[in-house]
Amino acid sequence: LEKIAIDDEADVDAMKGWRRKLFGEDALKLKKGEIALVLNGSRVEVVEIEG
């Protein structure tokens, strides 16, 4: 996570192939403020930020 926070193209497995599709793209969106994590009861949900 630290490497992704520093570099959008970090050389880590989470940013390659299926892992990037599953996790990496959302990690970058979260970093850029395009999505947020919100608590809904006991569940964590991903919401898009408009604007």
C-alpha positions in Angstrom: 0.0 0.0 0.0 2.8 2.4 0.8 4.3 1.8 -2.7 1.0 2.4 -4.4 0.5 5.6 -2.3 3.8 6.9 -3.6 3.6 5.7 -7.2 0.5 5.0 -9.4 2.6 2.5 -11.4 4.3 0.8 -8.5 6.0 -2.4 -9.3 3.9 -4.6 -6.9 1.7 -7.6 -7.7 -1.5 -5.6 -6.7 -0.9 -3.4 -9.7 -0.5 -6.2 -12.3 -3.0 -8.3 -14.3 -6.1 -9.6 -12.6 -5.0 -8.1 -9.2 -5.0 -4.6 -10.7 -8.5 -5.2 -12.0 -9.7 -6.6 -8.7 -7.9 -4.2 -6.3 -5.5 -1.9 -8.0 -7.9 0.3 -10.0 -10.1 0.9 -6.9 -7.0 1.6 -4.8 -6.0 4.3 -7.3 -9.5 5.8 -7.4 -9.5 5.9 -3.5 -6.1 7.6 -3.6 -7.4 10.2 -6.0 -10.6 10.9 -4.1 -12.8 9.5 -6.8 -14.4 6.9 -4.5 -14.8 6.6 -0.7 -15.3 3.8 1.8 -18.3 4.2 4.0 -19.7 2.2 6.9 -23.3 1.1 6.5 -24.2 -0.7 9.7 -21.5 -3.4 9.9 -20.7 -3.4 6.2 -18.1 -1.3 4.4 -19.3 0.0 1.0 -17.6 1.7 -1.9 -19.3 4.9 -3.1 -18.4 7.1 -6.0 -17.7 10.8 -5.3 -19.3 13.3 -7.6 -17.6 16.5 -8.6 
